[in-house]
Amino acid sequence: MNELQIRKNIQQALKDFQHEALVINAKNLLNALGYESEITVELESNLAEEFISYFDQFGKLNRERAMVDEWESIDFLFQLTEEEISGTDQTRIAFKNRQLDDTIMESYVFFALKLRESNYTRTQLSTITREINKLMPMPAMIIFQHGQTLTLAVIDRRLHKRDDEKDVLKKVTLIKDIDAHDPHPAHIQILFDLSRNELLRVHGFNNFVELHRAWAKTLDIQELNKRFYRELSNWYFWAVDNVTFPEDAGEDVDIRNAPSIIRLITRLIFVWFIKERKLIPDIFFNPREIEKILISTDPQESTYYKAILQNLFFATLNQEMNTPQKSDNRKFRGKGRQHYNITSLYRYEDYFANSGETLRHFEKIPFLNGGLFECLDKEDKDDPKKILRIDGFSDRADNQLSVPNFLFFSEETEVDLNKVYDTKGKRYKVRGLIEILRRYKFTITENTPIEEEVALDPELLGKVFENLLAAYNPETGATARKQTGSFYTPREIVNYMVDESLIAYLKESSRHNPLCRSVNTEAATETKLRHLLAYNDEPHQFTDTETEQLINAIDTLKILDPACGSGAFPMGILHKLVFILGKLDPRNDQWRQRQIAKVQNLIDIAEEIDDSTVRRNTIRDLEHEKDNIN
C-alpha cells in the first residue's frame, strides 16, 4: 500500500470515531496502521468492573490512581505477538480458557478506554496507563477516547537489571488530543510514521524487540526536536539571503539580516505557543483567510510580515487591550505626525481589505508585558530628530524592510545551501515558515522523564534561540551549521543538575534538624532522598517527622540561576518539587495548611496598619487569597 493510501486510511479511521462503537473504531485505526490480530479475549461486558474482575488474577488495580470512576467503558482489542510480527504464524492463540498467557512478555496488548469527560491532563492519562500496565507483564498500549478527541498512550518497559522475572515501567509517551473531526496534520504524520509499512521502510524489523525499538525511535522527542530544527535551520539560511532589514540595524547586510531573522523566528514560535491556548486566532496563519484579509498576497511583496506579523508583535502583544475606560489603546496611527514613531499603534492600514473588521480580531488578543515584542525602532541619541530603524515598523514609502510573502507560505522547494553547511552537491529542501509550524504539534506543557507528549514543548524556544545564535556567531558558526541542534544543555544533564542540587539542599536541611539527625546517618539520608526523587510509584521511605521537615525545607527553598538562558534549570526544579511533594503529601494537606498559616500571619500583620482604607483593602485581598488556597 502506498503512502498516500495509508494516510487516507488513517484520516478516515480517525473520522469514524465520531460514530460507531469505540471497539470497532479502535481496531480499524490499528488496522489502518497495519496492526491486526485474532488473539483476543471476550469479556461479558466492557464495563470497568468486568475488566477489573478478569485482570485481578494478575495484580491488584489501584482504583483511585487509575481513575476508575472516570471509565465509561474499556475493551480488550487484541494481542500482537512475536509470531505475528515476524509473519510466521497468524493462528497462535495467547489466551486459553480466558487465561492470559503471561509467559509471552515480548508482545503488545491493545486496549480502548472511553472516559466520561472531554479533557484530561497528560499526567492523568499517563497514570492510568501505568496502573493498567501493572496488571500484566507485557506492554499495554491504550487508545483513550475523551469527548471528540483521542489519545494514544505508549509505554516503554525494560527488563529488571537484577531480576529477569521482573520488568520496569519507564516512560509513557502520548500522542495526545487527536481531533477525530479535524485531525492536526502533525498527528496524521506521527501515526503514519508508526505504521507497519513505514517502520519497515525506515528501520526494518523481524521480531518484537526490533519493532519495539522502532516505535521508541519514532516517538523519541529528541528526534522530533532535531527534525524541526533541521527544517527551521534550512529556512533561516534561506531567509537571510532573501530579506532586507533597514541599514540602521547594521552596516553589513549579514550583520543586520541574521539577528533580525532570529528575532522573527523567536517571536513567531512564542506566538505559536500562545496560539495553542486559543489566545490568538488561527485566521492570521491560514493562507486562505490571509487572502481575504489582505489586498495583495503577491509572493514577492512583504504584506504578510508587515500588516499581520508586525502589527501582531508590536501593536497588539506589546499594547494594552481596549477597555471601557480607554477604548483607543489599540488603533491605527494617524496619517500625520501626531503619532510619529509611536510603535505600539497599528500601521499599514492600506494593506487591508477591511481594516476595521481585521482590527476586531487583533483586539481580542491579550497584552503581554515583556520585552520580546517591543519594537526596536528608536530615536537616535545623537540626533533626536532621527529614528534608528531596526525592526522597520514604518508606513513610510522609503521603508527598506522586505520580508517576502513566499518565505512564509511557499510550498516545499529545493535551494542550494551547500555553502553555508560546507557540503558539496547535497540537495536541501525548504518550505514557508508558517507551513513548517503548521506541520508540527505544539504543547505548552513541558515534558518530564516519565511522561512525554509527542509535540514540541516550550523548552524548544530556548533551544532554537541558542542554536541559531551559535550559527550566527562567527566563532561558532562553522561548527553550528554542521549540527542539528545541541548547543543548549540537554534535558538529561538538566535532570542530573536538578537532582544533585535538591539532594545537596535537602541533606543539608536534615543535617540541621536534630530529630532527623538522631535516627539517620548522612549516607542513609541520601539513599532515601534519591529514592524520593526517582520517578517511580513506590512510597517514600521517610517517617512522619522527617516528612514534615522535608516539606518545610521545600517551602523555604530559594532557587537562583544567574545564567538562566532558556530557563530549563528553574523549570526542571519546579517540576521535580511538584513531583516529590506529591509523594510526601499526596492529598496536599500539609502543604495547604502551611500556605494558609503564612497568609494568616500576613493578615495578623495587616491588622496593625494605621490607615483604615489600606488596612481594609489589604486584609480583604489576603482573605481572598486564603479562600483560594482552600
C-alpha positions as CSV (number, residue, x, y, z in Angstrom):
1,M,0.0,0.0,0.0
2,N,1.4,3.4,-0.9
3,E,2.0,6.3,1.4
4,L,-1.0,8.4,0.2
5,Q,-3.4,5.5,0.7
6,I,-2.1,4.8,4.2
7,R,-2.6,8.5,5.1
8,K,-6.1,8.5,3.7
9,N,-7.0,5.3,5.7
10,I,-5.6,6.8,8.9
11,Q,-7.6,10.0,8.4
12,Q,-10.8,8.1,7.7
13,A,-10.3,5.8,10.6
14,L,-10.0,8.9,12.9
15,K,-13.1,10.5,11.5
16,D,-15.1,7.2,12.2
17,F,-14.6,7.8,15.9
18,Q,-17.4,10.3,15.7
19,H,-19.8,7.4,15.4
20,E,-20.0,3.6,15.8
21,A,-18.6,1.7,18.7
22,L,-15.2,2.5,20.2
23,V,-14.0,-1.1,20.0
24,I,-14.7,-1.2,16.2
25,N,-13.1,2.2,15.5
26,A,-10.1,1.4,17.6
27,K,-9.4,-1.8,15.8
28,N,-10.0,-0.1,12.4
29,L,-7.4,2.6,13.4
30,L,-4.8,-0.1,14.3
31,N,-5.6,-2.0,11.1
32,A,-5.1,1.3,9.1
33,L,-1.6,1.4,10.8
34,G,-1.0,-2.2,9.7
35,Y,-1.5,-4.0,13.1
36,E,-4.1,-6.7,13.5
37,S,-4.5,-9.9,15.3
38,E,-7.1,-12.6,16.1
39,I,-5.7,-13.1,19.5
40,T,-8.2,-11.5,21.9
41,V,-10.3,-12.3,25.0
42,E,-14.0,-11.8,25.2
43,L,-15.3,-10.4,28.4
44,E,-19.0,-10.4,29.3
45,S,-19.2,-6.6,29.1
46,N,-16.9,-3.6,28.6
47,L,-17.6,-2.1,32.0
48,A,-14.8,-1.3,34.4
49,E,-15.9,-3.9,37.0
50,E,-15.7,-6.7,34.4
51,F,-12.2,-5.7,33.4
52,I,-11.0,-5.4,37.0
53,S,-12.6,-8.8,37.9
54,Y,-10.8,-10.5,35.0
55,F,-7.4,-9.0,35.4
56,D,-7.5,-9.2,39.2
57,Q,-5.8,-12.6,38.8
58,F,-2.6,-10.9,37.7
59,G,-2.5,-8.0,40.0
60,K,-4.4,-5.5,42.2
61,L,-5.5,-2.4,40.4
62,N,-5.2,0.9,42.3
63,R,-8.7,2.2,41.6
64,E,-8.0,5.7,42.8
65,R,-4.8,6.2,40.7
66,A,-6.4,4.5,37.7
67,M,-9.4,6.9,38.0
68,V,-11.8,4.0,37.5
69,D,-14.8,6.3,38.3
70,E,-14.0,8.1,35.1
71,W,-14.1,5.0,33.0
72,E,-17.2,4.7,30.7
73,S,-16.0,1.6,29.0
74,I,-12.9,-0.5,28.4
75,D,-12.3,-3.0,25.6
76,F,-9.5,-5.5,25.1
77,L,-8.7,-5.2,21.4
78,F,-6.0,-7.8,20.7
79,Q,-2.5,-9.1,21.5
80,L,0.3,-8.7,18.9
81,T,2.8,-11.4,19.4
82,E,6.3,-12.3,18.2
83,E,5.0,-14.8,15.7
84,E,2.5,-12.3,14.1
85,I,5.2,-9.5,14.0
86,S,7.5,-11.8,12.1
87,G,4.7,-13.1,10.0
88,T,5.4,-16.8,10.7
89,D,2.1,-17.7,12.5
90,Q,-1.3,-16.0,12.3
91,T,-3.1,-18.6,14.3
92,R,-1.3,-18.6,17.6
93,I,-3.8,-18.2,20.5
94,A,-2.3,-16.4,23.5
95,F,-5.5,-16.7,25.6
96,K,-6.7,-20.1,26.6
97,N,-9.8,-20.7,28.8
98,R,-9.9,-16.9,29.2
99,Q,-6.5,-17.0,31.0
100,L,-3.8,-14.6,30.0
101,D,-0.5,-16.4,29.0
102,D,1.9,-14.2,31.0
103,T,4.9,-16.0,29.5
104,I,4.6,-14.1,26.3
105,M,6.3,-10.9,27.6
106,E,7.6,-9.9,24.1
107,S,4.2,-8.8,22.8
108,Y,1.8,-5.8,22.8
109,V,-1.7,-5.8,24.2
110,F,-4.0,-3.0,23.0
111,F,-7.0,-1.6,24.9
112,A,-9.6,1.0,24.1
113,L,-10.7,3.1,27.1
114,K,-13.6,5.6,26.9
115,L,-13.5,8.3,29.6
116,R,-16.5,10.3,30.8
117,E,-15.2,13.8,30.4
118,S,-13.7,15.7,27.4
119,N,-10.4,17.0,28.9
120,Y,-7.7,15.1,30.8
121,T,-4.2,16.2,31.7
122,R,-1.2,14.4,30.4
123,T,-0.4,13.2,33.9
124,Q,-3.8,11.8,34.4
125,L,-3.7,9.7,31.2
126,S,-0.1,8.6,31.9
127,T,-1.1,7.5,35.4
128,I,-4.0,5.4,34.1
129,T,-1.7,3.8,31.6
130,R,0.9,2.9,34.3
131,E,-1.8,1.4,36.6
132,I,-3.2,-0.8,33.8
133,N,0.3,-1.9,32.8
134,K,1.0,-3.1,36.4
135,L,-1.6,-5.8,35.8
136,M,0.3,-7.6,33.0
137,P,3.8,-8.4,32.1
138,M,3.8,-7.1,28.5
139,P,3.4,-3.5,27.4
140,A,-0.2,-2.4,27.3
141,M,-1.0,0.3,24.7
142,I,-4.2,2.3,25.3
143,I,-6.4,4.2,22.9
144,F,-8.3,6.7,25.0
145,Q,-11.4,8.4,23.8
146,H,-12.4,11.6,25.7
147,G,-15.1,13.6,24.0
148,Q,-14.3,14.1,20.4
149,T,-10.6,13.6,20.9
150,L,-8.4,10.6,21.2
151,T,-5.0,9.9,22.9
152,L,-2.7,7.0,22.1
153,A,-0.6,6.1,25.1
154,V,2.5,4.0,24.5
155,I,4.6,2.8,27.5
156,D,8.3,1.8,27.4
157,R,9.2,-1.2,29.5
158,R,12.5,-2.9,30.1
159,L,13.6,-6.0,32.0
160,H,14.8,-5.5,35.5
161,K,18.6,-5.4,35.7
162,R,18.8,-7.8,38.6
163,D,15.7,-9.9,38.2
164,D,14.8,-11.4,34.8
165,E,11.3,-12.2,36.2
166,K,10.5,-8.5,36.6
167,D,10.4,-5.5,34.4
168,V,10.4,-1.8,34.9
169,L,7.7,0.6,33.8
170,K,9.6,3.5,32.3
171,K,8.3,6.5,30.2
172,V,4.7,6.9,29.0
173,T,4.6,8.7,25.6
174,L,1.3,10.2,24.5
175,I,0.0,11.2,21.1
176,K,-2.5,13.5,22.8
177,D,-5.7,15.2,21.9
178,I,-6.2,13.9,18.4
179,D,-9.2,15.7,17.0
180,A,-11.4,13.0,15.4
181,H,-13.3,15.5,13.4
182,D,-10.4,17.5,12.0
183,P,-7.1,15.8,12.8
184,H,-4.0,18.0,13.1
185,P,-1.5,17.3,10.2
186,A,1.2,16.6,12.8
187,H,-1.0,13.8,14.3
188,I,-1.5,12.2,10.9
189,Q,2.2,12.4,10.3
190,I,3.0,10.8,13.7
191,L,0.5,8.0,13.1
192,F,1.8,7.4,9.6
193,D,5.4,7.2,11.0
194,L,4.2,4.5,13.4
195,S,2.5,2.4,10.6
196,R,3.9,-1.0,10.0
197,N,5.0,-0.3,6.4
198,E,6.8,3.0,7.3
199,L,8.6,1.4,10.2
200,L,9.7,-1.5,7.9
201,R,10.9,1.0,5.4
202,V,12.8,3.3,7.8
203,H,14.0,0.8,10.5
204,G,13.3,-2.7,9.3
205,F,12.3,-5.3,11.9
206,N,12.0,-9.0,12.2
207,N,10.9,-9.5,15.8
208,F,9.2,-7.9,18.7
209,V,12.4,-6.3,20.2
210,E,13.2,-4.6,16.9
211,L,9.7,-3.4,16.5
212,H,9.7,-2.0,20.0
213,R,12.9,-0.2,19.3
214,A,11.5,1.2,16.1
215,W,8.4,2.5,18.0
216,A,10.7,4.1,20.6
217,K,12.9,5.7,18.0
218,T,9.9,7.1,16.1
219,L,8.3,8.6,19.3
220,D,11.6,10.0,20.6
221,I,11.0,13.7,21.4
222,Q,14.7,14.5,20.8
223,E,14.4,13.1,17.2
224,L,11.3,15.3,16.7
225,N,13.1,18.4,18.0
226,K,16.1,17.6,15.7
227,R,13.8,17.2,12.7
228,F,12.1,20.5,13.5
229,Y,15.4,22.3,14.0
230,R,16.8,21.0,10.7
231,E,13.8,22.4,8.9
232,L,14.0,25.7,10.8
233,S,17.7,25.9,10.2
234,N,17.3,25.5,6.5
235,W,14.6,28.2,6.4
236,Y,16.9,30.5,8.5
237,F,19.8,30.4,6.0
238,W,17.4,30.6,3.1
239,A,15.6,33.6,4.6
240,V,18.8,35.5,5.4
241,D,19.6,35.7,1.7
242,N,16.1,36.9,0.8
243,V,15.3,39.6,3.2
244,T,16.3,43.3,3.6
245,F,16.3,45.0,7.0
246,P,17.0,48.7,7.5
247,E,20.6,49.8,7.2
248,D,20.4,51.2,10.8
249,A,20.3,47.6,12.0
250,G,24.0,47.2,10.9
251,E,26.2,48.4,8.1
252,D,26.9,44.9,6.8
253,V,23.9,43.1,5.3
254,D,24.7,39.9,7.2
255,I,25.1,41.7,10.5
256,R,21.6,43.1,10.2
257,N,19.7,40.3,8.5
258,A,20.8,37.3,10.6
259,P,19.9,38.7,14.1
260,S,16.7,40.2,12.7
261,I,15.6,36.8,11.3
262,I,16.5,35.2,14.6
263,R,14.2,37.7,16.4
264,L,11.5,37.0,13.9
265,I,11.7,33.2,14.4
266,T,11.8,33.6,18.2
267,R,8.8,35.9,18.3
268,L,6.8,33.7,15.9
269,I,7.4,30.5,17.8
270,F,6.4,32.2,21.0
271,V,3.2,33.3,19.3
272,W,2.6,29.7,18.2
273,F,2.7,28.5,21.8
274,I,0.2,31.2,22.7
275,K,-2.0,30.1,19.8
276,E,-2.1,26.6,21.3
277,R,-4.0,28.2,24.2
278,K,-6.5,29.7,21.7
279,L,-5.4,33.2,22.7
280,I,-4.5,34.1,19.1
281,P,-7.0,33.2,16.3
282,D,-5.8,30.8,13.6
283,I,-7.1,33.2,11.0
284,F,-3.8,35.1,10.9
285,F,-1.9,31.9,9.9
286,N,-4.4,30.4,7.4
287,P,-3.4,31.1,3.8
288,R,-7.0,31.1,2.6
289,E,-8.0,33.6,5.2
290,I,-5.0,35.8,4.7
291,E,-6.0,36.2,1.0
292,K,-9.3,37.6,2.2
293,I,-7.7,39.9,4.8
294,L,-5.0,41.5,2.6
295,I,-5.5,43.3,-0.6
296,S,-2.4,41.7,-2.1
297,T,-0.6,38.4,-1.2
298,D,1.9,38.6,-4.1
299,P,4.8,36.2,-3.1
300,Q,7.4,38.9,-3.8
301,E,5.7,41.5,-1.6
302,S,6.1,41.9,2.2
303,T,2.4,42.4,3.0
304,Y,2.1,39.5,5.4
305,Y,5.1,40.3,7.6
306,K,4.3,44.0,7.7
307,A,0.5,44.0,8.0
308,I,-0.1,40.8,10.0
309,L,3.1,39.9,12.0
310,Q,4.5,43.4,12.8
311,N,1.0,44.6,13.8
312,L,0.6,41.4,15.9
313,F,4.1,41.7,17.5
314,F,4.3,45.5,18.2
315,A,0.8,46.9,18.3
316,T,-1.1,44.0,19.8
317,L,1.1,41.9,22.1
318,N,3.0,45.0,23.2
319,Q,-0.1,47.2,23.7
320,E,-2.7,47.1,26.4
321,M,-6.2,45.9,25.4
322,N,-9.0,48.3,24.9
323,T,-11.2,48.9,27.9
324,P,-14.4,50.8,28.5
325,Q,-12.3,53.4,30.2
326,K,-9.8,53.6,27.4
327,S,-11.1,52.3,24.2
328,D,-8.4,53.6,21.9
329,N,-5.3,51.7,23.1
330,R,-5.4,49.5,20.0
331,K,-5.9,51.6,16.9
332,F,-4.3,52.7,13.7
333,R,-1.9,55.5,13.9
334,G,-2.9,58.9,12.4
335,K,-1.8,59.9,9.0
336,G,0.0,63.0,10.2
337,R,3.0,63.3,12.6
338,Q,1.0,63.2,15.8
339,H,1.9,59.6,16.2
340,Y,5.4,59.9,15.0
341,N,7.4,56.7,16.0
342,I,4.8,55.5,18.4
343,T,5.4,51.9,17.7
344,S,2.6,50.5,19.7
345,L,-0.1,51.6,17.2
346,Y,-1.2,49.7,14.1
347,R,0.3,50.6,10.7
348,Y,-0.2,49.6,7.0
349,E,-3.9,50.3,7.1
350,D,-4.0,50.4,3.3
351,Y,-2.8,46.8,3.1
352,F,-6.1,45.5,4.5
353,A,-9.3,44.8,2.5
354,N,-11.3,45.7,5.6
355,S,-9.1,47.2,8.3
356,G,-12.0,47.7,10.8
357,E,-13.0,44.1,10.6
358,T,-9.4,42.8,10.9
359,L,-8.8,45.2,13.9
360,R,-11.6,43.4,15.8
361,H,-9.6,40.1,15.5
362,F,-6.5,41.8,16.9
363,E,-8.4,43.5,19.7
364,K,-9.2,40.1,21.4
365,I,-5.6,39.1,21.7
366,P,-4.1,39.6,25.3
367,F,-1.4,42.1,26.1
368,L,2.0,40.6,27.1
369,N,4.1,42.8,29.3
370,G,7.5,41.7,28.1
371,G,10.5,42.8,26.0
372,L,10.2,40.2,23.3
373,F,7.6,42.1,21.3
374,E,9.0,45.6,21.9
375,C,9.7,47.4,18.6
376,L,13.4,48.2,18.4
377,D,13.0,51.3,16.3
378,K,14.1,54.3,18.4
379,E,15.3,57.8,18.5
380,D,19.0,58.4,17.7
381,K,20.7,59.6,21.0
382,D,22.9,61.9,19.0
383,D,20.1,63.3,16.8
384,P,16.6,63.2,18.4
385,K,15.0,64.1,15.1
386,K,16.4,60.9,13.5
387,I,14.8,57.5,14.0
388,L,17.1,54.5,14.0
389,R,15.2,51.7,12.1
390,I,16.0,48.2,13.4
391,D,12.7,46.4,13.0
392,G,11.5,48.8,10.3
393,F,7.9,49.2,11.6
394,S,7.0,52.1,9.4
395,D,4.4,53.3,6.8
396,R,7.0,55.4,5.0
397,A,7.5,54.8,1.3
398,D,11.2,54.7,1.9
399,N,11.0,51.9,4.4
400,Q,13.7,49.5,3.3
401,L,12.2,46.5,5.0
402,S,11.5,43.5,2.8
403,V,10.4,40.1,4.1
404,P,8.6,38.5,1.1
405,N,5.4,36.5,1.5
406,F,6.9,33.4,-0.1
407,L,9.2,33.0,2.9
408,F,6.0,32.2,4.9
409,F,3.7,30.3,2.6
410,S,5.9,28.7,0.0
411,E,5.4,25.0,-0.8
412,E,8.4,22.7,-0.5
413,T,11.2,23.7,-2.8
414,E,14.9,22.9,-3.3
415,V,17.5,25.5,-2.5
416,D,21.3,25.5,-2.6
417,L,22.7,25.6,1.0
418,N,25.9,23.8,0.4
419,K,28.0,26.9,1.0
420,V,26.5,27.6,4.5
421,Y,26.7,24.0,5.5
422,D,30.1,23.4,4.0
423,T,28.8,20.5,1.8
424,K,29.1,19.6,-1.8
425,G,26.3,18.6,-4.2
426,K,23.7,18.0,-1.4
427,R,20.1,18.7,-2.0
428,Y,18.3,20.8,0.6
429,K,14.5,21.4,0.8
430,V,12.7,24.3,2.4
431,R,9.2,25.4,2.8
432,G,7.5,28.6,4.1
433,L,7.9,29.3,7.9
434,I,4.1,29.1,8.5
435,E,3.9,25.9,6.6
436,I,6.7,24.5,8.8
437,L,5.0,25.5,12.0
438,R,1.6,24.1,10.9
439,R,3.2,20.7,10.3
440,Y,4.1,20.2,14.0
441,K,2.1,19.8,17.1
442,F,2.9,22.2,19.9
443,T,2.1,21.8,23.6
444,I,2.5,24.3,26.5
445,T,3.2,21.5,29.0
446,E,6.9,20.7,29.3
447,N,7.8,17.0,29.2
448,T,9.3,15.1,32.1
449,P,11.5,11.9,32.2
450,I,8.4,9.7,32.9
451,E,5.8,11.2,30.6
452,E,6.1,12.9,27.3
453,E,3.7,14.2,24.6
454,V,4.8,13.8,21.0
455,A,4.8,17.5,20.5
456,L,7.2,20.5,20.6
457,D,7.2,22.0,24.2
458,P,8.2,25.5,25.4
459,E,11.7,24.3,26.1
460,L,12.2,24.3,22.4
461,L,12.1,28.1,22.2
462,G,15.3,28.5,24.2
463,K,17.0,25.7,22.2
464,V,16.1,27.4,18.9
465,F,17.3,30.8,20.1
466,E,20.6,29.4,21.4
467,N,21.3,27.3,18.4
468,L,20.6,30.0,15.8
469,L,22.7,32.4,17.8
470,A,25.5,29.9,17.7
471,A,25.1,29.5,13.9
472,Y,25.2,33.3,13.5
473,N,28.2,33.8,15.9
474,P,31.4,33.9,13.8
475,E,33.3,31.9,16.5
476,T,30.8,29.0,16.4
477,G,29.1,29.4,13.1
478,A,31.2,26.9,11.1
479,T,30.5,24.2,13.7
480,A,26.9,25.1,14.4
481,R,25.9,24.8,10.7
482,K,27.0,21.2,10.7
483,Q,24.9,20.4,13.8
484,T,21.3,19.6,14.2
485,G,20.9,21.5,17.4
486,S,22.9,20.6,20.5
487,F,24.4,23.8,22.0
488,Y,21.7,24.0,24.7
489,T,22.1,22.0,27.9
490,P,20.5,18.6,27.1
491,R,17.5,17.6,29.2
492,E,19.3,14.6,30.7
493,I,22.0,17.0,32.1
494,V,19.4,19.4,33.4
495,N,17.7,16.5,35.2
496,Y,21.0,15.5,36.8
497,M,21.7,19.0,37.9
498,V,18.2,19.3,39.4
499,D,18.5,16.1,41.4
500,E,22.0,16.8,42.7
501,S,21.1,20.3,43.7
502,L,18.0,19.2,45.5
503,I,19.7,16.3,47.2
504,A,22.5,18.6,48.5
505,Y,20.0,21.1,49.8
506,L,17.7,18.6,51.4
507,K,20.6,16.7,53.0
508,E,21.9,20.0,54.5
509,S,18.4,20.8,55.8
510,S,18.1,17.4,57.5
511,R,21.6,17.8,59.0
512,H,20.4,20.8,61.0
513,N,17.3,19.0,62.2
514,P,18.1,17.2,65.5
515,L,15.2,14.8,65.2
516,C,16.3,13.6,61.7
517,R,20.0,13.6,62.6
518,S,19.4,11.3,65.6
519,V,17.9,8.5,63.5
520,N,19.8,8.8,60.2
521,T,23.3,8.7,59.0
522,E,24.2,11.0,56.1
523,A,24.6,8.1,53.7
524,A,21.2,6.7,54.7
525,T,19.5,10.1,54.3
526,E,21.0,10.4,50.8
527,T,19.8,6.9,49.8
528,K,16.3,7.8,50.9
529,L,16.4,11.1,49.1
530,R,17.5,9.5,45.9
531,H,14.6,7.1,46.2
532,L,12.3,10.0,46.8
533,L,13.5,11.9,43.7
534,A,13.4,8.9,41.4
535,Y,10.5,8.8,39.1
536,N,8.7,5.7,40.4
537,D,5.4,4.9,42.1
538,E,6.9,3.5,45.3
539,P,6.1,5.1,48.6
540,H,8.8,7.3,50.1
541,Q,10.9,5.9,53.0
542,F,10.7,8.8,55.5
543,T,9.0,9.0,58.9
544,D,6.2,11.4,59.6
545,T,8.6,13.7,61.4
546,E,11.1,13.6,58.5
547,T,8.3,14.2,56.0
548,E,7.2,17.3,57.8
549,Q,10.8,18.6,58.0
550,L,11.2,18.0,54.2
551,I,8.0,19.8,53.4
552,N,9.2,22.7,55.5
553,A,12.6,22.7,53.6
554,I,10.8,22.8,50.2
555,D,8.6,25.6,51.4
556,T,11.6,27.7,52.3
557,L,13.7,26.8,49.3
558,K,15.1,29.6,47.1
559,I,16.4,28.8,43.6
560,L,18.9,31.1,41.9
561,D,20.1,30.6,38.3
562,P,22.3,33.5,37.3
563,A,22.9,32.2,33.8
564,C,19.3,31.4,33.3
565,G,19.3,31.1,29.5
566,S,16.2,29.3,28.4
567,G,15.1,28.6,32.0
568,A,15.5,24.9,31.7
569,F,17.0,24.5,35.2
570,P,14.5,26.5,37.3
571,M,11.6,24.8,35.3
572,G,13.2,21.4,36.0
573,I,13.4,22.2,39.7
574,L,9.8,23.3,39.7
575,H,8.6,20.1,38.0
576,K,10.7,17.9,40.4
577,L,9.4,19.8,43.5
578,V,5.8,19.2,42.4
579,F,6.6,15.6,41.9
580,I,8.2,14.9,45.3
581,L,5.5,16.9,47.1
582,G,3.0,14.6,45.5
583,K,4.9,11.7,47.1
584,L,5.4,13.4,50.5
585,D,2.0,14.9,50.8
586,P,-0.4,13.1,48.4
587,R,-3.5,14.9,49.4
588,N,-1.8,18.3,49.8
589,D,-2.9,18.6,53.4
590,Q,0.3,19.7,55.0
591,W,1.3,22.0,52.1
592,R,-2.1,23.6,52.1
593,Q,-2.0,24.3,55.9
594,R,1.4,25.8,55.6
595,Q,0.3,28.2,52.9
596,I,-2.9,29.1,54.9
597,A,-0.8,29.8,58.0
598,K,1.5,32.1,56.1
599,V,-1.3,34.1,54.7
600,Q,-3.0,34.3,58.2
601,N,0.3,35.6,59.6
602,L,0.2,38.4,56.9
603,I,-3.4,39.1,57.9
604,D,-2.3,39.5,61.5
605,I,0.4,41.9,60.5
606,A,-2.0,43.8,58.3
607,E,-4.2,44.4,61.3
608,E,-1.6,46.8,62.6
609,I,-1.8,49.1,59.5
610,D,-2.8,52.6,60.7
611,D,-4.6,53.7,57.5
612,S,-8.1,52.1,57.7
613,T,-8.7,52.0,54.0
614,V,-5.3,50.4,53.2
615,R,-5.8,48.0,56.2
616,R,-9.3,47.0,55.0
617,N,-8.3,46.5,51.4
618,T,-5.1,44.6,52.3
619,I,-7.0,42.2,54.6
620,R,-9.7,41.8,52.0
621,D,-7.2,40.7,49.4
622,L,-5.4,38.4,51.8
623,E,-8.7,36.8,52.9
624,H,-9.5,36.2,49.2
625,E,-6.0,34.6,48.7
626,K,-6.6,32.3,51.7
627,D,-10.0,31.3,50.3
628,N,-8.3,30.4,47.0
629,I,-5.9,28.1,48.8
630,N,-8.8,26.3,50.5
